[in-house]
Amino acid sequence: MVRCSHACARRVSCSSPWYDEHVAYRVLAWFLRVVTRVFFRQVEVAGLEHVPATGPVLFVGNHPNSLIDPILIITSCGRKVHFAAKDTLFKGWIMRNVLRGLGAVPIKRRDDHAQINNDAAFDAMFAVLGEGGAIGIFPEGLSHDESQLARLKTGAARLAIGGAKRSSTPIHIVPCGLTFIHPKRFRSRVLVQYGPPIEVDASTPDDARALTDEIDGALRRLTINAPDWDTVRALDVVRRLYQPQEISIEDRVELSRRFNAYYGAVANEPRVIRLMLRARAYQLQLDELGITDRELARDLSKLEVAARIVRHLVLVAFWLPLTVPGAPLHLPPLAFARLASGTLTPRKDVIATTKMLIGMSLVVVAYAATAAILWWKAGFWWALAAAIILPASGWATLRVLDRLRLVRRGLGVLFRRLRFRREVIGLRHERDELVEEVVATVNAIKPADLPALFPPDHPDRFEESGAARSNADLDAELDKDA
């Protein structure tokens, strides 16, 4: 029989001889890791060296994408994490069992209950920390799609201070920044970034608001924050003009964070006002021509574009036969998740979660039903073959879809090169001048003690790998579909 701590006693009965909470968590975490690697084209994880391997840890993250946010932390941090989740999520049978399997702690919110008492939930989380475990919490409360962090609640600080006073072991608060390139899109990219931990021990002052402000600062150093989305988009144009051709998601987010963090201090300078107006006008011209900044910067010939289209078509032809066995099972969930997810929820920050849950549920049910029917009709070995072939076919389907997006992008670029030749040449000259102005302005106004992430002579400004080109093209397609 598995020994149960007080933290899990309220959520899972340990009287069942077949239940092992650690096995259940590992199985669910492995399954969710597979799901995230399917849903996202790339999950880049940075800062894992800041996550303590042992001892009590409190993960605090920003909350832009509903249930996907805790899933990304669970599948990337390397620790078993018990997340605090609003109690209304435990109402459905499926969600209740999944959350219990992941060791989630139900929390009552004032928005959902007239009177709340979370003493039992805090006792459970104190017990997890007391045993050297890890807790995850989102201090913003509700997930949202605003352009900056919401005001943080003090629950995380109170949990850390209270847990440290109950234990002789310091508690490390690890900030986690989640940045989605296209938050609502299937097959997009995401950065999961862990920052330096904040240590809380028994001598830490009992000031939850002061510690919450420290957590807020740590999260702002890992996230992009601006007063409105129009400013975010305009500064993103400046960031693209400043950055090298090839750049990691971590560096891309850091550049965006810097531009948005320091913009407020220089926004009223004449040269900055002029630059922002010119950047907005440049982006408007790009939108009118239907091309991206990256495509304009490459200056590819029509022959080079055509050669890439042929290459993508060859890879589509290679993967296509592998998609056939599972096509009847994979295409309907993909189509349903794409078409119905936006109508099933009015909240933009829940769209990606809805897509993931719908797609995952439909595919799993389809796989299980197919294997069961084959076992019943043809025997165990046919069912085992289906269990192996169907996931492989699903992976091939993803590869084909990605390549078809690249083919569509290439055809669009080729068409616009032929139709708007003069406009493209003129806009390329405008871009060259704008790049010089951006680099000169950034070098002139950036704080003297802030080292340049990419100096003008950085080698990455002049080289670009095939993987970077593909990621940029797919990002452009998702921009167009969004």
Stockholm file with secondary structure:
# STOCKHOLM 1.0

chainA/1-482         MVRCSHACARRVSCSSPWYDEHVAYRVLAWFLRVVTRVFFRQVEVAGLEHVPATGPVLFVGNHPNSLIDPILIITSCGRKVHFAAKDTLFKGWIMRNVLRGLGAVPIKRRDDHAQINNDAAFDAMFAVLGEGGAIGIFPEGLSHDESQLARLKTGAARLAIGGAKRSSTPIHIVPCGLTFIHPKRFRSRVLVQYGPPIEVDASTPDDARALTDEIDGALRRLTINAPDWDTVRALDVVRRLYQPQEISIEDRVELSRRFNAYYGAVANEPRVIRLMLRARAYQLQLDELGITDRELARDLSKLEVAARIVRHLVLVAFWLPLTVPGAPLHLPPLAFARLASGTLTPRKDVIATTKMLIGMSLVVVAYAATAAILWWKAGFWWALAAAIILPASGWATLRVLDRLRLVRRGLGVLFRRLRFRREVIGLRHERDELVEEVVATVNAIKPADLPALFPPDHPDRFEESGAARSNADLDAELDKDA
#=GR chainA/1-482 SS CCCCCHHHHTTSCCCCTTCCHHHHHHHHHHHHHHHHHHHEEEEEEECGGGSCSSSCEEEEECCSSTTHHHHHHHHHSSSCEEEEEEGGGGSSHHHHHHHHHTTCEEECCTTTCSSCCCHHHHHHHHHHHHTTCEEEECTTCSCCCCSSCCCCCSHHHHHHHHHHHHSSSCEEEEEEEEEESSTTCTTEEEEEEECCCEEECTTSCSCHHHHHHHHHHHHHTTSCCCSSHHHHHHHHHHHHHHSCSSCCHHHHHHHHHHHHHHHHHHTTSHHHHHHHHHHHHHHHHHHHHTCCHHHHHHCCCHHHHHHHHHHHHHHHHHHHHHHTTTHHHHHHHHHHHHHHHHHHCSCGGGHHHHHHHHHHHHHHHHHHHHHHHHHHHHCHHHHHHHHHHHHHHHHHHHHHHHHHHHHHHHHHHHHHHHHSHHHHHHHHHHHHHHHHHHHHHHHHHSCTTSCCSSCTTCGGGSCCCHHHHHHHHHHHHHHHHC
#=GC SS_cons         CCCCCHHHHTTSCCCCTTCCHHHHHHHHHHHHHHHHHHHEEEEEEECGGGSCSSSCEEEEECCSSTTHHHHHHHHHSSSCEEEEEEGGGGSSHHHHHHHHHTTCEEECCTTTCSSCCCHHHHHHHHHHHHTTCEEEECTTCSCCCCSSCCCCCSHHHHHHHHHHHHSSSCEEEEEEEEEESSTTCTTEEEEEEECCCEEECTTSCSCHHHHHHHHHHHHHTTSCCCSSHHHHHHHHHHHHHHSCSSCCHHHHHHHHHHHHHHHHHHTTSHHHHHHHHHHHHHHHHHHHHTCCHHHHHHCCCHHHHHHHHHHHHHHHHHHHHHHTTTHHHHHHHHHHHHHHHHHHCSCGGGHHHHHHHHHHHHHHHHHHHHHHHHHHHHCHHHHHHHHHHHHHHHHHHHHHHHHHHHHHHHHHHHHHHHHSHHHHHHHHHHHHHHHHHHHHHHHHHSCTTSCCSSCTTCGGGSCCCHHHHHHHHHHHHHHHHC
//
